[in-house]
Amino acid sequence: MEDRFWAKSNQETIVEHTKNLLKKYQLLKELYPKIPVNWQLLELACKYHDLGKMNHFFQEKIRDHSKIKIGEIPHGLLSIQLIPAKELKKQFPLTEVQALIQAVALHHDRDFSSIDPKNYAQEIENLNSSSQTFPYVELGLLRPAKIKQLSGRFYELDIPVSSSDPSFHSYVMLKGLLNKIDYAASGYYLVEYPANFLENNMTRMLEKWKKQSADEFADWNPMQNYAHEHQNDNLLVLGQTGLGKTEAGLRWIGNHKAFFTLPLKTAINAIYQRIAEDIADSDKITEQVGILHSDSFAVLLNGKKEILADFESMESYLNDTKSWSFPLTITTLDQTFDFVYHYRGFESKLATFSYSKIVIDEIQMYSPDLLAYLLKGLKEIQKYGGKFMIMTATMPEYLIELFKKNEIQLVYNKQPFLDNKLLERHYLQVIPDQLQADDVITSYQNNKVLVICNTIRKAKEIYNELKEELPKGITLNLLHSQFTRGDRQQKEKDILEFAKSTDTGIWVATQVVEASLDIDFDILLTELSELNGLFQRMGRCYRKRRLKNKHKANVFVFNGGDSVTSGIGKREQVVVQQEIFNIAKEALGEFKGIMTENQKMDLIANAYSTERMKRTKYYERINNMVDWLEAIENDQKSKKEVQKLFRNINTREVIPETIYHENQAEIDRLLVILKTPMRRTSSAERKKLHEQKTIAKVLLGAYMLSVQEYIFREAVKNDQIRSVRINRYNQIDFIDGEYTSKSGFYPKKSINYEDHFF
């Protein structure tokens, strides 16, 4: 009887697993034949990647159901010894063969530092015995006559792969796609879904608009047509707010694989819902568009607390999203651009980007660090063949120069796209003072008033004063990031519904409403932050309406008078650096009057010129971060290390003690589920518990909120944190303080609470 060589503990053989990979490989090649990879070598990588598992240690490990065997050599290092390197050298350049061998050797994240060279050599020799009975013919391979250790010209155990190596580009593509294919084969999911719906469905949506507006001549606007005409270019599109940049981005994507990135989960959720409901095919949503951020599961549950009957399909959908299998994924920068660190295993992301399009929306909201990640990331994506589009209402000159400095090629419209019917939407008045509740009360005249503050602290202060001083019956709401997820989701829904209704009232908020939310208010009162942010905020007032009264202000900008507004400072972790704020304050001066869209663009160009910005620490920080990223890209950091580094705004997820006491029975029930060990007598029981744990985690998350790291540390110092251990890796933290669904979280007074974020 033929010997069985196992690849998996589920008794899938090496041959069966490899054939599964080859099916995924074939699908990828059929869907995206223009991927810039050597397809022959990628096929060989699929065939050879797991052959090293035929070694006796691995086979014993599978049979014994053990995790490790003393003396075992990582199978990738044994697999490469079966690759006919000398024969391949006759067909391909040496660097290509080296890339193939490196990809197979390193296709799993392994530490080779403790490997004994003598033991390695012995295990290579021992492969000859296993190789005699392995069925190579089933994979279309020849049995090696004699297995010997590869020459150092092909692979050196103690020399890591470096970005300076001539083989590096090919290695990234081969390893990245091998990983992508291998994960899909091991997880039994599609490596890719076809990207074939956007072109047709966008046309269908246009026809729907025509019917709704009863205008048979309704058509895409010039900006949206410009994006469609430049589908093959790296594009920067500059256009005023409310002009339909989302549609422009989708038309640029067309029938290509793509990622649509935004800085705020609020905006991601809104765009995902819109695409899922209005653009994707109703019976193929779970094959066409995915949503990817830290609360994706909760968004899909839509805030409901009952366990869904179709948990398996929900989990499968999220797995496909996390695996980047969908043609369109709506996501955040930290889910995508962390590859710039070249952490162990980054290759799959960069290789996927090589045949993808990336839309970057609301670039003005990114910090200097994130702008640096963006610059390095776009430079690498360009190098590997991917395409990108940046959409913004404001693009300062210094950013254009930074793109050029980093050799990023862009096609862009030097004259911004404007709606000639909506050039005059805002009568702006600068108020040389701090924003006060009385200013809001004066502005409210049975209309819709939006108040935007730079910090949570300031927003709460205004809200609480208004609560005391406003006459009864006036609608008043507060929105910021420090609500529990359940409350915040409801508030986001409420503000969208309020903006569309005929209701009147006041909403006080932070930058969470600044980007990509389709809301329209009558009056805006805002603290000055910087010009890009200001003009984005102004886009939430008279969003798609012409100015009615050309002699009365509808936008009031408070510049702090002799001081600064909240969240402005010289430290790194502030909303806006003071030097950038000062530039904006000086540029606006004592402006009072109608500010046209052209004037906004001119103000940005003049205020944030390259010469002026070069003298700032902000500009210096961007360049230093780009240099640092390039300097450390071969440090082989782990993905967990990178996740901590990438999020330059450190937050902790906590449950306020007041929330716990109000919901103690339910929270305790969820904690019991999460703490239950996964050891069960049957696979059915384990499967059921896994489902319960996943749902429990999501439901528990509805009681959590984010606090800044410094608040958390101060609370720990003051013995105001209680932790409940879930398992050896995870715990749930409870924090002392007050919480209400109306105004959010208030830390204990002993904490020096000076929040700098939104």
Sequence and secondary structure as in RCSB ss.txt:
>XXXX:A:sequence
MEDRFWAKSNQETIVEHTKNLLKKYQLLKELYPKIPVNWQLLELACKYHDLGKMNHFFQEKIRDHSKIKIGEIPH
GLLSIQLIPAKELKKQFPLTEVQALIQAVALHHDRDFSSIDPKNYAQEIENLNSSSQTFPYVELGLLRPAKIKQL
SGRFYELDIPVSSSDPSFHSYVMLKGLLNKIDYAASGYYLVEYPANFLENNMTRMLEKWKKQSADEFADWNPMQN
YAHEHQNDNLLVLGQTGLGKTEAGLRWIGNHKAFFTLPLKTAINAIYQRIAEDIADSDKITEQVGILHSDSFAVL
LNGKKEILADFESMESYLNDTKSWSFPLTITTLDQTFDFVYHYRGFESKLATFSYSKIVIDEIQMYSPDLLAYLL
KGLKEIQKYGGKFMIMTATMPEYLIELFKKNEIQLVYNKQPFLDNKLLERHYLQVIPDQLQADDVITSYQNNKVL
VICNTIRKAKEIYNELKEELPKGITLNLLHSQFTRGDRQQKEKDILEFAKSTDTGIWVATQVVEASLDIDFDILL
TELSELNGLFQRMGRCYRKRRLKNKHKANVFVFNGGDSVTSGIGKREQVVVQQEIFNIAKEALGEFKGIMTENQK
MDLIANAYSTERMKRTKYYERINNMVDWLEAIENDQKSKKEVQKLFRNINTREVIPETIYHENQAEIDRLLVILK
TPMRRTSSAERKKLHEQKTIAKVLLGAYMLSVQEYIFREAVKNDQIRSVRINRYNQIDFIDGEYTSKSGFYPKKS
INYEDHFF
>XXXX:A:secstr
     BSSTT  BHHHHHHHHHHHHHHHHHH TT SS HHHHHHHHHHTTGGGGSHHHHHHHHHT S  TT   H
HHHHGGGS HHHHHTTS HHHHHHHHHHHHTSS    TT  HHHHHHHHHHHHHHHTTS GGGGT    SS    
 TTT  TTS   TTSTTHHHHHHHHHHHHHHHHHHHHTS S     SHHHHHHHHHHHHHHHHT TT    HHHH
HHHHTTTS EEEEB TTS HHHHHHHHH SS EEEE S HHHHHHHHHHHHHHTS TT HHHHEEEESTTHHHHH
HTT  S  TTHHHHHHHHHHHHTT SSEEEE HHHHGGGGG  TTTHHHHHHHTT EEEEE GGG  HHHHHHHH
HHHHHHHHHT EEEEEES   HHHHHHHHHTT   EE SS B  GGGS  EEEEEESS   HHHHHHH SSSEEE
EE SSHHHHHHHHHHHHHHS TT  EEEE S S HHHHHHHHHHHHHHHHSS  EEEEE GGGTSS    BSEEE
EE   HHHHHHHHTTBSTT   S TTS SEEEE  TTS  TTEESSSSSSEEHHHHHHHHHHHTT EEEE HHHH
HHHHHHHT HHHHTTSHHHHHHHHHHHHHHHTTTS   HHHHHHHH SS EEEEEEHHHHHHTHHHHHHHHHHHH
S S  SSHHHHHHHHHHHHHHHHHHHTT EEEEHHHHHHHHHTT EEEEE SSS EEEEE EEEETTTEEEE TT
S       
